[in-house]
Amino acid sequence: GVLLLSLAFTFFIFRSLRETRRQKEEVARQKSLVEEQNALIGFQKKQVEEKNKEMTDSINYARRIQYALLSSEQYLDKHLEKEHFIFFRPKDIVSGDFYWSFRKGDRFYFAVCDSTGHGVPGAFMSLLNMAFLNEAISEKQLTEPGEIFTYVRKRLVRHLSRDGAQDGMDGTLLCLNKADGTLSYAAAHNAPVLVVAGGVHSGEMDKMPIGKGVLDAPFRTFSLKAEKGAILYLFTDGYADQFGGPKGKKFKHKQLLELLQQI
């Protein structure tokens, strides 16, 4: 009886040890798998971080290029005698919105435009649009803002609308003739705003984009008469389209005009 009990007890101990060893081996295997997975996750995370850094560095470099082509404060101070301000705050690192200026003889041109797209695609469009504006004035010797916008539209349609794409921009191009002090402008879906003592006045505009659209008529050149003390605003739809407030609603164009009058 004692021998049988001893054998049974020995068998039970042996089986328990074998099961314990098997469990330890399984735990070790699972631990090894977890370590391999963690190592893989760490490697993938490092790769993602490196790619993100490379991408961010590239976009930051693109931002430097874009800002180099925007009109500098020194250039604007020289031609506008410091009676101006610029509020430019892109949603992303680079922007499809841009401001641009150019001097040709007695004429000083200033544009505020909104290119198709946002972020990097929009920034590429802004560089192309600025190049075509420069080309219209410096190479083609165009002087009227309407003619300049019409030329830029032809260039954009020729190069970007082959597959039916409607890339381009909206914007306002202002021309200050320093010889006689007159102001003229062209406006594509984006009219300038004049704030005077009597209120706020939105200028005329052509309701068509600088690009492929339903209408294909030449852009008009409008004259602008401003009394002393008036303030002229050129802006894109970025300000009016901002969401915020307690209800998270869009700011809208009407409230923007009211704000400008209050200021």
Phi, psi and omega in degrees: 000316178297319179297317179296317178297320180297316180296317180297317180295318179298317179298318180296317179297316182298316180294321180295318179296319180295319179293320178297318179296320179297319179295320178297318179297320179294318178297317179297320179295316179297319179298320178296319178297317179298317179296320178296317179296317178297320178296319179295317178298318178297319178295315179296320179298318179296320178297315179298317179297319179295318178296317179298319179295317178299317181294315179297319177298320179295317180292322177297324177291321176298324177298319178299319179295315181297316181293332178293332181270343174289153181295132180282159178297322180297319180294317180290321177300323182294321187259343179245006175055037175065007178269061181200168171210157178229129174243107186229108182224088183298145176293321177253184182296319175246167191221149171277338175281147178204159171238146190213147177216158183201136177249131178223103182064234179273359184257132176243124183254141177218130183232145171233119189224158179236107182280157175297135177094169179231166176060222185297313178301318178296322179295319176300318179297321181297321178296319179294317180296319178296322179296319180290326176295316176300316182297318182299322184271311187283322183263316183272353176059032176281144184241325183280134181306320179298319178296321181295313178297321179297319179294315180299321178298317179300318180295318181293316180297320182294323187262334188241350187250025181293329181256022179085005180292149181244046180283148180170225180196161165251155179171178177232134178241116183257141177234119176256115178269105185286346179289318181239000176076014181274154178240133174223161182202162169237145184222126179244102181058021187200092186272147174287160181236131180249122179254119180234179182300328183276354179143201183246132181234123175271134181285173177286162178203162172265126183274064176205150183277166172271083186164189181288129180208189180292317180268150180225026180281156177297147176287143179271156173252123182255149175264154183226123178248122182237128177283165181297136181091353179287155178240130180254127180247133169240129182207163175266182179279002182298325181287312181293335183270004179291140175261141179177197181080176182301328183259003178064035183265166180287142183294315175079156187294321183298316180292328177296317178296321178296320179296317179299321178293321178297320179296000000 
